[in-house]
Amino acid sequence: MDFSFTEDQQTIRDAVLAHCARFPDDYWLERDNDGVFPHDFHRSMAEAGWLGLAMPESVGGAGLGMTEAAIMMQAVAESGGGIAAASSIHGPVFSIEVREIRKMGRHAVDSNLVFISDLWVPEQDRIGAEGDGFTIILHGLNPERILLGAEAIGLGRVAISKAARYARERIVFDRPIGMNQGIQHPLAKCWAQLEAANLMIMKAATRFDQGLDCGVEANAGKYLAAEAGFEACHTAMLTLGGMGYAQEYHVERYLREVLIPRTAPVSPHMILNFLAEKVLGLPKSY
């Protein structure tokens, strides 16, 4: 077993991190406050060719796999842009009527109710056989879980990084608070949980790219990554104490955003239902 990235995969990660560094924390704080879609960021990612990473070369993409897509999305979230940055490049949504949902969490990317009425699709434009639509959709759910899990890990990593830096710099009673095991141990535990979850996410992505069934791994990876990401963001806020609520330190934004992959696209309870049935052979509970 080889758990290291290939040279090309490491190059993707490094290049995306370098690209996203052009959009610092303050840029994302401004987008969170003004609620404006991050057009500059989206445009720059498109011009750099990152949006088509996993699309076939026949339609102008790079033709790479889910593993590379997960690496890219994780790096985007880890850069400090968080889920808002990652969500802005997931893909377009076409609709007839759109109504904005006012919500907690990221404000830089809208969430909307979409109503499609009287939409008729000619047979020649239909994808797959009649009646197979749900089966086709299912094929896309595992990649969605993989990418959301990768983003949760990236978000948890940047939260822990911010908290560790604060713990090194915050001096109380003539010593940095990071010298205290009560600060060190929770942060170290979060790091270990994030890296363990990342292995399951990458295993799921690898199995998908190999054409193997990855439902169990994708669901388990998403569950582990979301829980670890939430714990990391929460621990980061606790590390900063009262200043964790201050927008200038950004961790309060991370904590709001990490609730998204923890809840969507499938709740942790439904994932546990799935694992209990498919892995443990227990009766279906829903």
N, C-alpha and C positions, 0 to 999 in steps of 0.2 A: 504494500500500500504506500502511495506517495501523497502526502498531504500538502505538498508545496505547490505554489503556482508555477505554471510554465513561464518561460521568459516573456512570451507575448502577453500572457495574463497579467504578469507583474507590470509590464509596460502600460497596459490599459489602466490599471489601478493608479499608477504614478501620474500618468497623463491626465486622468480625470481629476485627481486631487489637485494637480497644478492648475488645471483650467478653472476649477471651482474656487481656488484661492483668490481669483480676481473679483470674487463677490464675497466680501468679508461679512462678519457677523452683523455689523451695523446695517448693511444692505438688507438683510433678511429681517432685522428688527423693524426697519422702515416699512417693508412690505407687510409685515404683520400688523403694524399700526395703521397704515393707510388703506389696507385691503386691496391694493392694486396688484394685478397679476404680474409676475416677474418676467415681463416681456424681454428685457435685456438678457436675462439669463437664458431663457428659452431660445432666443434667437442665436445666441452665441453657441449653445450646444448643438443647434441645428446646423449652423455654418461649419462647425468643427466635425460634423459627420457622426456625432454620438447617437443621435435619435434613431438611426437605422442600423444600429449595431447587430441586432439579431434578425433583421429582415433579410430575405434572400437577395443575392446579388442581382438577380433578374429584374428586381424592382428598385434597384439603386441602393440596397443595403450592403452591409459588410459580410453578411452570411455567416456570422458567428453563432455560438450556442447560448443556451440558457445560463451556463456557468459564467460566461463573459458578461452577459446582461446583469446577472446578480452582482458580479464584481463591480460593474459600473454603478449600479443603483446604490450599492452599499457605500461606495466612495463618495457619491453625491450627498447622501445623508450624513456621512461622517465628516464632510467638509464644514459643517455648521449650518448649512441650509435646511437640514432636517427633512421631515416628511414633505414640507411645503415645496422644497426644491425638487425632491424626487417625484412628487405628484405632478408637477408642472410639465414633466417630460414623459409621462406614461403614455400619452396618446390622445388624439382628438376625440370629442364627443359630438355626435350629430344629433340635432333635435328639432322639433317643430315648435314647441312652447317650453320656455324655461322659467322657473320660478326659484329665486335664490332662497336657500335655507340659512337663516341666521343661527349661528352655532358657537359652541365653545371650541377651542382648538385653533388650528392654523387659520389665518385670515387672508393670506396672500393668494390662496387658490380657492375659488368659490366652490361650494357644494350646492347642487340644484335638484329640484324636482323636474323631471323631463316627461312631457306628455306627447306621445306620437299618435296622431289620429288619422284614420282613413289612409293608411300607408299600404299600397299594393305593390308587391314585388313580382315582376314577370318571371315566368318559369326559367327563362334563359339566364336570369341573374341569381337564381337560387343556388346556395352552396350546399352540396350534398343531396341526398335523397329526401323525399318528402317524409316527414315524421322523424327524421334523424337529428333534428336541430338540437335537442337537449343533449344527446350523446356528443355532438360536436362541441357544444359549449363546455361540457365536462373536461374535454381535452385541454381547455385553456385555464381551468381552475387551479391545477397544480402549479403551473408557472406563476400565476398570480400569488399564490401562497409563498412560493420561493422568493419572489421579488420583495413582497412585503416583509418577509422575515429578514432578508438581507438589509433592508432599510432600517428595520428596528435595531439590528445589531450596529449598524453605522451610527444611528442616533445615540444608542447607549455608549458607544465608544467615545463620541465627542463629549457627552455629558461627564463621563468618568475623567476624561482628559482635563476638562475645565475644572472639575472638583479637585483633582490632584494638584493642579497648578495653584489653585486657591489655598489648598492645605499646606503647600510648600511656602507660600508667601505670607500667609496670615500669622502674625506674631502675637501671642498672648502669654503673659507672664514670662517674657524674655525667651520664648521658644516657639517654633512654628507648630501649629496645631497638628500638622502631619506627623509629628513625632509620637503622638498619642495613638495607642493601639485601637482605641475606640473610634478613631478616624480611619486608621490604616486598614483594619480588618474588613469593614464593610465594603470599602472600595476595592480591595484585593479580591474579595468574594465575587463582587460584580464582574470584575475583569474575567475571572475564571468561568463564570456562568455564560458570559457573552461568547467567549472563545469556544466553549463546548457546544453551544447552540449553533455557532457558525459552522462547525464541522458537519452537523446534520443538514444544514441548509445546503452546503456545498456537495454533500453526498446526494441529496435530492436533485440538485441541478445536474450533477454528473450522470445520474441514472436517466434523467430526462433526455440528455444529449445522446445517450447510448441507445435510446429507444426502448428502455426498460420501464416497467411500471414503477412509479415513484410516489403513489398516493400516500402511502404510510409515511415515507420519509418527508414529503412536502408538508403534510399536516403536522407531524411531530416537530419538524424544524420550525415551522411558523409558530407553533405553540411555545416552544422553548425560547425562541428568539424574542417573541413579544413579551413574555414574562420576564426574561432577563433584561430586556431593554427598559421595561417599566421600572424594575427594581434599580437599575443603574441610574435612571433619571431621577427617581425618588431619592436615592442615596446621595446623588449630587446636590439636590436641594437641601437635604439634611446637613450635608457637609458645610454648606455656606450659611446655614442657620437662617436668621432673618433676612440676610442679604440675598438668599436664594429667591425671594419674592421680587427682587429688583430686576427690571427688564435689562438693565445694562450688563448683567452677568449672564443672561441668555438661558440659564437652566430652567427658569419657569416656563419658557417657551417650549423647551424640549419635553418637559413633563406633560404639558398640554398635548403636544403632538404625538407622543408615544402612545397615548390612549387610542389613536386611530388604528395602528397595526395590532394592538391588543384586542380590539373589538371587531375589526373588519379584515378581510372580507367574510370571515366566519368566526364566531365567538369561540373562546377557549372551551366552553362547555360542549359545543357541538363537535369540536375536534376530539375531545375526550370520549364522547359517544362513539365517534368513528373508530378510534383506536381500540376501544373496549370490544367493539364488534369485530373489526377486521383482524386485529392482532391477537386478542385474548379469546376470541370465539364466544363472547358473551351474547345473550339475546339482545336483539335490537330494542332500544328503549324509547324510540320515538316513531 
